[in-house]
């Protein structure tokens, strides 16, 4: 009586193959029997894969890690086959260089963007964008927008719901970002959205109201830009708080010492709201606050109240200013809310279809 032949098993890449592209799939095929078990591992981590319906073929699902040695083992009936191969070292390694805002233990405002900077220019933007993932406890719609080849920014369609955790994952290992450019390391950032803090400023009424989770917590008399020139006009629109300093040295842009309107001053409790030099800050000119606009474009308030604002703000809090004829540009500081969401998502390589 003839003995049934043992199944044959073929593994690709073959035993001893080197410089395998991280984009390649690992495939295991059996003839004369079904596959029972396939394991592909590197450094104690298993590669995920999927069998076909009759279990004669297994294909890996996730990209391979560059510069890594893989061990493959497959069993079908009495046959066990193995293969060891090594993936290629990328010419250039793609990694996340920075995620802002994301300081340790920081709570963010409901307007906060997620600004991701890569260490290398990305050519395959859609492929990389597809590997970026946002998980929120209270999910809302959002989209990425590429600002240039190394920076991509996530913004929600409406403000984040307050008091929640948000996780950003860049699952870029083995993903091709361009010619000879592969992701070599995943990245995770755990973000916390704090209270919903929104400040409303009316430059015509010289007033600022701060609301926390819908309740008014501060009423401030302020003085805004004197508006004698465009540069001395406060910008109207939705600003986000970006950073703070006490003191901050403020120097008149484009003016030399002795020029009319020149200033060089140290200012306390200053919270930045744009890149064109606008802050909410302390100034002891109580005679003007609540009465008239006399500043060079900043919002100044009574020292004790400005200090309160400085101590209580979170990066990404909303500062909504009305009353001037100069609109904040969407790319001035974190002026991202100045752009409609439908316009914003046009900057996505996937056009908002994640």
C-alpha positions in Angstrom: 0.0 0.0 0.0 1.5 3.4 -1.0 2.1 5.9 1.8 0.4 9.2 1.2 3.0 11.9 0.3 3.7 14.5 2.9 2.5 18.0 1.9 5.1 20.4 0.4 5.5 23.9 1.9 7.0 26.9 0.1 8.0 30.0 2.0 8.8 33.4 0.3 11.2 35.1 0.9 13.5 32.0 0.6 15.9 30.9 3.4 18.9 33.3 3.6 17.5 36.1 1.5 18.8 39.5 2.5 17.9 43.1 1.6 14.2 42.2 1.4 12.1 45.3 0.8 9.9 46.1 3.9 6.9 46.4 1.5 7.2 42.8 0.5 4.7 40.3 1.8 5.7 37.0 3.5 3.8 34.2 1.8 3.5 30.5 2.8 2.0 28.0 0.4 1.2 24.4 0.9 0.5 21.7 -1.7 -1.0 18.3 -0.9 -2.4 19.4 2.5 -3.6 22.4 4.6 -1.4 24.7 6.7 -2.0 24.2 10.4 0.3 26.8 11.8 2.4 29.7 10.5 4.6 31.9 12.7 6.7 34.8 11.5 8.6 36.5 14.3 11.3 39.1 14.9 12.6 40.2 18.3 9.8 38.3 20.1 7.1 40.1 18.0 4.8 38.1 15.8 3.9 39.4 12.3 0.1 39.2 11.6 -1.2 37.4 8.6 -4.2 35.7 7.1 -5.1 32.3 5.7 -7.1 31.8 2.5 -10.4 29.8 2.7 -8.9 26.3 2.3 -5.8 27.2 4.4 -3.3 26.4 1.6 -1.9 29.9 1.6 -0.9 32.4 4.3 0.0 36.1 3.6 1.4 38.7 6.0 -0.9 41.7 6.6 1.5 44.3 8.1 4.7 45.9 6.7 8.0 44.4 7.7 10.4 46.3 9.8 13.5 47.6 8.0 17.0 46.2 9.1 15.4 43.2 10.8 15.9 39.5 10.8 12.7 37.4 10.5 12.2 33.7 11.3 9.4 31.9 9.6 8.1 28.5 10.6 5.1 26.6 8.9 3.5 23.3 9.5 1.3 21.2 7.2 0.6 17.7 8.3 4.0 15.9 8.8 5.9 18.7 7.1 7.6 21.6 8.9 9.4 24.3 6.9 11.5 27.2 8.1 13.1 30.2 6.6 15.2 33.1 7.9 15.5 36.3 6.0 16.7 39.9 6.6 15.0 43.1 5.5 16.9 45.9 3.8 18.3 48.9 5.7 16.5 52.0 4.4 18.6 54.6 2.7 16.8 57.1 4.9 14.9 56.4 8.1 11.6 58.1 8.6 10.6 59.0 12.2 8.3 61.4 14.0 10.6 64.1 15.3 8.0 66.1 17.3 4.4 66.2 18.3 3.1 69.6 19.6 1.4 70.4 21.9 2.4 67.5 24.0 4.5 68.4 27.1 4.6 65.9 30.0 1.4 66.1 32.0 0.0 68.9 30.0 -3.7 69.5 29.6 -4.8 71.0 26.3 -7.6 73.4 25.3 -10.5 72.3 23.1 -9.1 74.1 20.1 -5.8 72.3 20.2 -4.3 71.1 17.0 -1.9 68.1 16.8 1.2 69.2 14.9 3.3 66.3 13.7 6.9 67.0 12.4 8.8 64.3 10.6 12.6 64.1 10.5 12.6 63.7 6.7 10.5 65.2 3.8 7.6 62.9 2.9 6.9 62.2 -0.7 4.2 59.5 -0.3 2.0 61.7 1.8 -1.2 59.6 1.4 0.6 56.4 2.4 2.0 58.0 5.5 -1.2 59.9 6.4 -3.1 56.6 6.3 -0.7 55.3 9.0 -1.6 58.2 11.3 -4.4 57.4 13.8 -6.3 59.5 16.3 -8.3 57.7 19.0 -10.5 59.8 21.3 -12.6 58.8 24.3 -15.2 61.2 22.9 -14.6 61.0 19.1 -15.2 63.9 16.7 -14.6 64.3 13.0 -11.2 65.7 12.1 -8.7 65.8 9.2 -5.0 66.2 8.5 -3.5 69.0 6.5 0.0 69.0 5.1 1.7 72.4 5.7 4.9 71.3 3.9 6.8 68.0 3.2 7.7 67.5 6.9 4.7 68.9 8.9 1.2 67.6 9.0 -1.5 69.1 11.3 -4.7 67.5 12.6 -7.7 69.7 13.4 -11.1 68.7 14.4 -14.2 69.9 12.6 -15.7 71.3 15.8 -13.8 71.9 19.1 -12.7 68.8 21.0 -15.3 67.7 23.7 -13.7 68.7 27.0 -12.2 66.4 29.7 -11.0 63.4 27.7 -8.0 61.4 26.6 -6.8 61.4 23.0 -4.2 59.1 21.6 -2.1 59.8 18.5 -0.4 56.8 16.9 2.0 56.9 14.0 2.1 53.3 12.7 4.8 54.0 10.2 7.3 51.1 10.7 8.0 49.6 7.3 5.8 52.2 5.5 7.4 53.8 2.5 7.5 57.6 2.7 9.5 58.2 -0.5 12.4 56.8 -2.6 14.6 54.8 -0.2 12.6 56.3 2.8 10.9 53.9 5.2 9.4 54.4 8.7 11.7 52.7 11.2 9.9 53.4 14.4 6.2 53.8 15.5 5.3 56.8 17.7 2.5 57.2 20.3 1.5 60.4 22.1 -1.1 60.4 24.9 -2.9 63.7 25.0 -5.3 65.1 27.6 -8.0 67.6 26.7 -8.8 69.7 29.8 -11.6 72.2 30.5 -13.4 74.0 27.7 -11.9 77.5 28.2 -13.1 80.2 25.8 -12.2 83.9 26.0 -14.3 86.4 24.1 -12.8 89.8 23.4 -14.7 92.8 21.9 -12.1 95.5 21.0 -14.9 98.1 20.5 -16.2 97.5 24.0 -12.7 97.0 25.4 -13.8 93.9 27.3 -12.7 90.3 27.7 -14.8 87.5 29.2 -13.4 84.1 30.1 -15.7 81.1 30.2 -14.8 77.7 31.7 -17.0 74.8 30.8 -19.7 77.3 29.9 -19.5 79.4 33.1 -18.1 82.9 33.1 -15.1 82.9 35.4 -13.4 86.2 34.6 -14.5 89.7 33.4 -11.5 91.8 32.3 -11.3 95.4 31.1 -8.8 95.5 28.3 -7.0 97.8 25.8 -6.4 96.5 22.3 -4.4 97.8 19.3 -4.6 101.5 18.6 -5.1 100.7 14.9 -3.2 103.8 13.6 -1.5 101.3 11.2 -2.2 97.8 10.1 0.6 96.5 12.2 -0.9 98.2 15.4 -4.3 96.7 14.7 -5.3 93.6 16.7 -6.4 90.7 14.5 -10.0 89.6 14.7 -10.9 85.9 14.6 -10.4 82.6 16.5 -6.9 82.6 18.1 -5.4 79.8 20.2 -3.1 80.2 23.1 0.3 78.9 22.1 2.9 79.6 24.8 3.7 82.0 27.7 6.5 83.9 29.2 7.1 86.3 32.1 8.8 88.5 31.2 8.8 88.6 27.4 10.9 91.2 25.6 8.8 93.0 23.0 10.6 95.1 20.3 8.8 97.1 17.6 9.2 95.2 14.3 11.1 97.0 11.5 11.9 100.0 13.6 15.3 101.2 14.8 16.1 103.0 18.1 15.2 106.7 17.7 12.5 105.9 15.0 9.0 107.2 15.9 7.0 104.4 17.5 10.1 102.5 18.5 9.8 100.4 21.7 11.8 97.8 23.5 10.1 96.6 26.7 9.9 93.7 29.1 6.3 92.6 29.6 5.0 90.4 32.5 2.6 87.5 32.3 2.3 87.3 28.5 0.4 84.6 26.7 1.0 84.3 23.0 -2.0 84.1 20.6 -0.4 84.6 17.2 3.0 84.7 15.5 2.7 88.3 14.5 3.5 89.4 18.1 0.1 89.3 19.7 -0.2 88.4 23.4 -2.7 88.8 26.2 -0.5 90.4 28.8 -0.2 92.5 32.0 0.1 96.3 31.8 -0.6 98.9 34.4 -2.4 101.3 32.2 -5.7 101.0 34.0 -6.8 104.5 32.7 -7.1 103.0 29.1 -8.4 99.5 30.0 -12.2 99.3 29.4 -12.0 102.8 27.8 -9.8 103.0 24.7 -7.4 101.0 22.5 -3.8 102.2 22.9 -1.6 99.1 22.4 0.7 98.1 19.6 -1.7 95.2 18.8 -1.6 93.2 22.0 -4.5 92.8 24.4 -3.4 94.2 27.8 -5.2 93.8 31.0 -4.9 94.7 34.7 -1.7 93.0 36.1 -3.6 90.8 38.6 -6.1 89.6 36.0 -3.4 89.1 33.4 -1.5 87.0 35.9 -4.7 84.9 36.6 -5.1 84.3 32.8 -1.4 83.4 32.6 -1.7 80.9 35.4 -5.0 79.3 34.3 -4.7 78.9 30.5 -4.0 75.7 28.6 -2.3 75.6 25.2 -5.0 75.4 22.6 -7.6 77.4 24.6 -9.7 79.6 22.3 -9.4 83.4 22.3 -12.1 84.8 20.0 -11.6 88.4 19.1 -14.1 90.7 17.3 -14.2 94.4 16.4 -11.3 95.1 14.1 -10.9 95.2 10.3 -7.8 93.0 10.3 -8.6 89.3 10.1 -6.2 86.7 11.6 -4.6 84.7 8.9 -5.1 80.9 9.2 -1.4 80.3 9.2 -0.5 83.1 11.6 0.5 81.1 14.8 -2.3 78.5 15.4 -5.0 80.4 13.5 -6.2 77.1 12.0 -9.8 77.7 13.0 -9.9 80.7 10.6 -10.2 78.2 7.8 -13.5 76.4 7.2 -13.2 72.7 7.8 -14.2 71.9 4.2 -11.3 74.0 3.1 -9.0 72.6 5.8 -9.4 69.0 4.7 -8.5 69.8 1.1 -4.9 69.9 2.5 -5.2 66.2 3.3 -3.4 63.8 1.0 -6.5 61.6 1.4 -8.9 64.6 1.1 -10.3 63.9 4.6 -11.1 60.3 3.7 -9.0 58.5 6.4 
